[in-house]
């Protein structure tokens, strides 16, 4: 089973690249952002709670995120593998994911990280905010806070996978196709 953590700061291109990877490798896409947005749009109890954190540029608490993700994995018993997009975001989430996957007799194959400089991220997010209508991509202060939260709380997850020799960094600047080729090369040669 091919299980990939697609990693990178907000605006790195995870959503764009995950779609291409899903098609090529026939993986099930599990995006915490998509799951949260669905729940927010449908005003579920979880969606309302998640929105209160996201609007401030904060991470949704681990226990909420992990339960949601486990339910999504359990819906796809015959999957060839999963691409985890936007998860895990903390060391605790990485450990919880490993424990859960071990209970399913599998584990994370590798973490693919899209590496993009901060100024480029800000440009991409502001542009996406104009096109998508996402409130969290329109406000430069919220964008900066999201990047700061990523650097302080999420980036350290890299060391969790580095210690397992499962981390691969890929340059996230360039054409979509060139970045995709680099990601595929990393997967195929891992």
GICOR-V831049 format. One record per residue. N is the residue number from 1. PHI is phi in whole degrees, 0 to 359 (none if undefined). OMEGA is omega in whole degrees, -180 to 180 (* if undefined). D_FIRST is the distance of its C-alpha to the first C-alpha in Angstrom with 1 decimal. Layout:
# GICOR-V831049
{{N & PHI & OMEGA & D_FIRST} {N & PHI & OMEGA & D_FIRST}}
This chain:
# GICOR-V831049
{{1 & none & 180 & 0.0} {2 & 263 & 179 & 3.8} {3 & 241 & -175 & 6.3} {4 & 243 & 168 & 9.7} {5 & 264 & 175 & 13.1} {6 & 266 & -165 & 15.7} {7 & 237 & 175 & 18.9} {8 & 158 & -179 & 22.5} {9 & 291 & 176 & 25.9} {10 & 304 & 178 & 27.2} {11 & 89 & -177 & 27.9} {12 & 285 & -180 & 25.7} {13 & 109 & -178 & 24.0} {14 & 301 & -179 & 20.7} {15 & 297 & -180 & 21.3} {16 & 297 & -177 & 22.4} {17 & 287 & -180 & 19.6} {18 & 297 & 178 & 16.8} {19 & 301 & -179 & 18.2} {20 & 291 & 180 & 18.1} {21 & 293 & 179 & 14.5} {22 & 300 & 180 & 13.5} {23 & 298 & -176 & 15.6} {24 & 291 & -173 & 14.5} {25 & 258 & 178 & 10.6} {26 & 57 & -180 & 10.9} {27 & 263 & 173 & 9.4} {28 & 270 & -178 & 11.2} {29 & 273 & 175 & 13.8} {30 & 239 & 180 & 15.0} {31 & 254 & 178 & 18.3} {32 & 298 & 178 & 20.5} {33 & 300 & 178 & 23.4} {34 & 297 & 180 & 22.9} {35 & 298 & 178 & 22.6} {36 & 296 & -178 & 25.7} {37 & 299 & 177 & 27.6} {38 & 300 & -179 & 27.0} {39 & 293 & 178 & 28.4} {40 & 292 & -179 & 31.2} {41 & 302 & -178 & 32.2} {42 & 268 & 175 & 32.4} {43 & 50 & 175 & 34.3} {44 & 288 & 179 & 32.2} {45 & 300 & 179 & 33.1} {46 & 295 & 180 & 29.9} {47 & 298 & 179 & 30.5} {48 & 296 & 179 & 34.1} {49 & 294 & 180 & 33.0} {50 & 300 & -178 & 30.3} {51 & 298 & -179 & 32.9} {52 & 298 & 177 & 35.4} {53 & 280 & -176 & 33.2} {54 & 297 & -180 & 31.9} {55 & 297 & 179 & 35.5} {56 & 264 & -178 & 36.5} {57 & 78 & -179 & 33.6} {58 & 261 & 176 & 32.2} {59 & 279 & 174 & 28.7} {60 & 289 & -178 & 28.1} {61 & 305 & -176 & 28.1} {62 & 307 & -174 & 24.9} {63 & 299 & 178 & 25.3} {64 & 291 & -178 & 25.6} {65 & 297 & -177 & 22.7} {66 & 296 & 179 & 20.3} {67 & 298 & 178 & 21.5} {68 & 298 & -177 & 21.1} {69 & 293 & 178 & 17.5} {70 & 301 & 179 & 16.6} {71 & 298 & 179 & 18.4} {72 & 293 & 178 & 16.4} {73 & 299 & -178 & 13.0} {74 & 296 & 178 & 14.7} {75 & 286 & -173 & 15.9} {76 & 236 & -175 & 12.6} {77 & 298 & -176 & 11.6} {78 & 257 & -178 & 10.2} {79 & 294 & 174 & 8.1} {80 & 283 & -180 & 5.5} {81 & 163 & -177 & 5.0} {82 & 230 & 169 & 8.2} {83 & 244 & -179 & 10.9} {84 & 267 & -174 & 13.3} {85 & 248 & -179 & 16.7} {86 & 89 & -180 & 19.6} {87 & 205 & -1 & 17.9} {88 & 281 & -180 & 18.3} {89 & 248 & 177 & 21.9} {90 & 222 & 177 & 23.3} {91 & 302 & 179 & 22.7} {92 & 299 & 178 & 23.0} {93 & 295 & 179 & 20.3} {94 & 298 & 178 & 17.9} {95 & 295 & 179 & 18.8} {96 & 296 & 179 & 18.6} {97 & 295 & 178 & 15.1} {98 & 301 & -179 & 14.0} {99 & 297 & 180 & 16.0} {100 & 296 & -180 & 14.7} {101 & 295 & 177 & 10.9} {102 & 299 & 178 & 12.2} {103 & 292 & 177 & 14.0} {104 & 257 & -179 & 10.9} {105 & 59 & 176 & 9.7} {106 & 213 & 177 & 7.0} {107 & 202 & 175 & 8.3} {108 & 289 & 177 & 9.0} {109 & 282 & 177 & 8.1} {110 & 200 & 173 & 11.4} {111 & 255 & 175 & 14.3} {112 & 259 & -177 & 15.9} {113 & 247 & 173 & 19.5} {114 & 274 & -176 & 22.1} {115 & 257 & -176 & 25.4} {116 & 221 & 179 & 28.5} {117 & 291 & -174 & 32.0} {118 & 302 & -179 & 33.6} {119 & 298 & 177 & 36.3} {120 & 295 & 178 & 34.0} {121 & 301 & -179 & 31.9} {122 & 299 & 178 & 35.2} {123 & 299 & -178 & 36.2} {124 & 298 & -177 & 32.9} {125 & 293 & 178 & 33.0} {126 & 296 & 177 & 36.6} {127 & 295 & 179 & 36.1} {128 & 297 & 179 & 33.2} {129 & 299 & 177 & 35.5} {130 & 292 & -176 & 38.1} {131 & 278 & -171 & 35.8} {132 & 265 & -176 & 33.6} {133 & 81 & 179 & 36.1} {134 & 291 & -178 & 33.8} {135 & 300 & -177 & 36.4} {136 & 288 & 178 & 34.3} {137 & 254 & -177 & 34.4} {138 & 260 & -173 & 38.2} {139 & 257 & -179 & 39.6} {140 & 304 & 179 & 39.7} {141 & 292 & 178 & 40.2} {142 & 293 & 177 & 37.1} {143 & 301 & 180 & 35.1} {144 & 299 & -180 & 36.5} {145 & 296 & 178 & 35.7} {146 & 298 & 178 & 32.1} {147 & 295 & 178 & 31.8} {148 & 298 & 178 & 33.7} {149 & 298 & 178 & 31.4} {150 & 302 & -178 & 28.3} {151 & 297 & -176 & 30.1} {152 & 278 & -170 & 31.2} {153 & 250 & -174 & 28.5} {154 & 263 & -178 & 25.2} {155 & 308 & 179 & 25.5} {156 & 299 & 177 & 25.6} {157 & 298 & 177 & 21.9} {158 & 309 & -177 & 21.5} {159 & 295 & 178 & 22.9} {160 & 300 & -179 & 20.4} {161 & 278 & 175 & 17.5} {162 & 299 & -179 & 20.1} {163 & 295 & 178 & 21.0} {164 & 262 & -178 & 17.4} {165 & 60 & -179 & 17.6} {166 & 242 & -176 & 14.8} {167 & 262 & 174 & 17.3} {168 & 225 & 177 & 18.1} {169 & 268 & -180 & 21.1} {170 & 231 & 178 & 22.0} {171 & 297 & -178 & 25.4} {172 & 267 & 178 & 25.4} {173 & 246 & -178 & 28.9} {174 & 142 & 179 & 29.5} {175 & 286 & 179 & 28.8} {176 & 304 & -178 & 25.8} {177 & 293 & 179 & 24.9} {178 & 295 & 178 & 25.5} {179 & 296 & 179 & 23.3} {180 & 300 & 178 & 20.5} {181 & 301 & 179 & 21.0} {182 & 296 & 178 & 20.8} {183 & 296 & 180 & 17.5} {184 & 297 & 178 & 16.0} {185 & 299 & 179 & 17.7} {186 & 298 & -180 & 16.3} {187 & 293 & -173 & 12.6} {188 & 290 & -179 & 13.5} {189 & 256 & -177 & 15.6} {190 & 287 & * & 13.6}}
